[in-house]
Amino acid sequence: MATQAGTDPPPQPAEPQLAAALTAFVGGLLTIMGLAHLQGVLTAAANKGYDYDMRLAGLLLVGSALVFGGLLCLSAVLGLARAQRIAWNRAISGTILLLIVTVLTSPLQPNMAPGLSVFVGLNLFALLVAWRRLEPADVPHGSRSE
């Protein structure tokens, strides 16, 4: 099978690929955990008749922040795999939000949050390393020259 040399897209650098894989893992894991947290909080509140107070609002905010940050990360995965800078912006925003939530809840959840903070921190590191290998925002995909 003959292919024209000019039609094959250039290979993507490894750093964005690794960042995309880690962002998919972190985003998926924390989205699922955030949804499970929200489900548990809402079920307990409904079954035990808790009043809506600052504690319940805080628990709902933590779960919502985990879901939102995880979904931001997941929405960026395909763009990161294609080395697109706009996707990096979404991934870094979601990762920073997740890092804030997991670090601040570590004293309250010492068996879970510190470990999650490590994964999110690794994702932040991978995204920062990948940043220099991404296409500039004003260059269309596929026209990158190195």
C-alpha positions in Angstrom: 0.0 0.0 0.0 1.5 3.2 -1.1 0.8 6.5 0.7 1.8 10.0 -0.1 4.4 11.4 2.2 2.6 14.7 2.4 -0.7 13.3 3.5 0.4 11.7 6.8 0.0 13.9 9.8 3.2 14.5 11.7 3.6 12.4 14.8 2.4 14.0 18.0 5.0 14.6 20.8 5.0 12.2 23.7 4.4 14.8 26.5 0.9 15.8 25.4 0.0 12.2 24.9 1.1 11.4 28.5 -0.7 14.5 29.8 -3.9 13.4 28.0 -3.8 9.9 29.4 -3.2 11.1 33.0 -5.8 13.8 32.6 -8.3 11.2 31.4 -7.5 9.0 34.4 -7.7 11.8 37.0 -10.8 13.4 35.4 -12.6 10.1 35.2 -11.7 9.0 38.7 -12.6 12.3 40.4 -15.8 12.7 38.4 -17.0 9.3 39.5 -15.9 9.9 43.1 -17.6 13.3 43.1 -20.9 11.8 41.8 -20.7 9.1 44.4 -20.1 11.7 47.1 -23.1 13.7 46.0 -25.3 10.7 45.8 -24.2 9.7 49.4 -24.7 13.2 50.8 -28.2 13.6 49.1 -29.3 10.1 50.2 -28.2 10.6 53.8 -29.8 14.1 53.9 -33.1 12.8 52.5 -33.2 9.6 54.6 -32.3 11.3 57.9 -34.2 14.5 57.3 -31.2 16.8 57.7 -31.9 20.5 57.5 -30.2 22.5 54.8 -27.4 24.2 56.6 -23.8 25.3 56.1 -22.5 21.7 56.6 -24.8 20.2 54.0 -24.1 23.1 51.6 -20.4 22.6 52.1 -20.7 18.9 51.4 -22.6 19.6 48.2 -20.1 22.2 47.1 -17.2 19.7 47.6 -19.0 17.1 45.5 -20.0 19.6 42.8 -16.4 21.0 42.6 -15.1 17.4 42.1 -17.5 16.7 39.4 -17.0 20.1 37.6 -13.2 19.8 37.8 -13.3 16.2 36.6 -15.5 17.1 33.7 -13.3 20.0 32.7 -10.4 17.5 32.6 -12.3 15.0 30.6 -13.5 17.6 28.1 -9.8 18.4 27.4 -8.5 14.9 26.8 -9.0 14.7 23.0 -7.6 18.2 22.4 -4.5 17.4 24.6 -3.9 14.2 22.6 -3.9 16.4 19.5 -1.5 18.9 21.3 -4.0 21.7 21.2 -3.2 24.6 23.6 -6.9 25.5 24.1 -7.5 22.0 25.6 -4.6 22.6 27.9 -6.3 25.7 29.3 -9.4 23.6 30.3 -7.3 20.8 31.7 -5.1 23.1 33.8 -8.3 24.8 35.1 -9.9 21.5 36.1 -6.7 20.2 37.6 -6.1 23.3 39.7 -9.7 23.1 41.0 -9.3 19.4 41.9 -6.0 20.1 43.6 -7.5 22.9 45.7 -10.4 20.6 46.8 -8.3 17.5 47.5 -5.6 19.4 49.4 -8.2 21.4 51.5 -10.1 18.2 52.4 -7.1 16.1 53.2 -7.3 16.8 57.0 -10.9 15.8 56.9 -10.4 12.7 54.8 -6.9 11.5 55.7 -7.5 8.0 54.2 -8.5 9.2 50.7 -7.9 12.9 49.9 -4.0 12.9 50.3 -3.7 10.1 47.8 -6.0 11.8 45.4 -3.9 15.0 45.8 -0.8 13.1 44.7 -2.6 11.9 41.5 -3.8 15.4 40.8 -0.4 16.9 41.5 1.2 14.4 39.1 -1.4 15.5 36.5 -0.5 19.1 37.1 3.2 18.3 36.6 2.4 16.4 33.4 0.4 19.3 32.0 3.2 21.8 32.8 5.7 19.6 31.1 3.4 19.2 28.1 2.8 22.9 27.7 6.0 23.7 25.8 5.1 21.0 23.2 1.6 22.2 22.4 0.6 24.1 19.3 0.3 27.9 19.7 -3.4 28.9 19.9 -3.3 30.8 16.6 -1.8 27.9 14.5 -4.4 25.6 12.9 -4.1 21.9 13.7 -1.7 20.0 11.3 0.3 23.0 10.2 2.9 22.9 13.0 6.5 23.0 11.9 9.5 22.0 13.9 
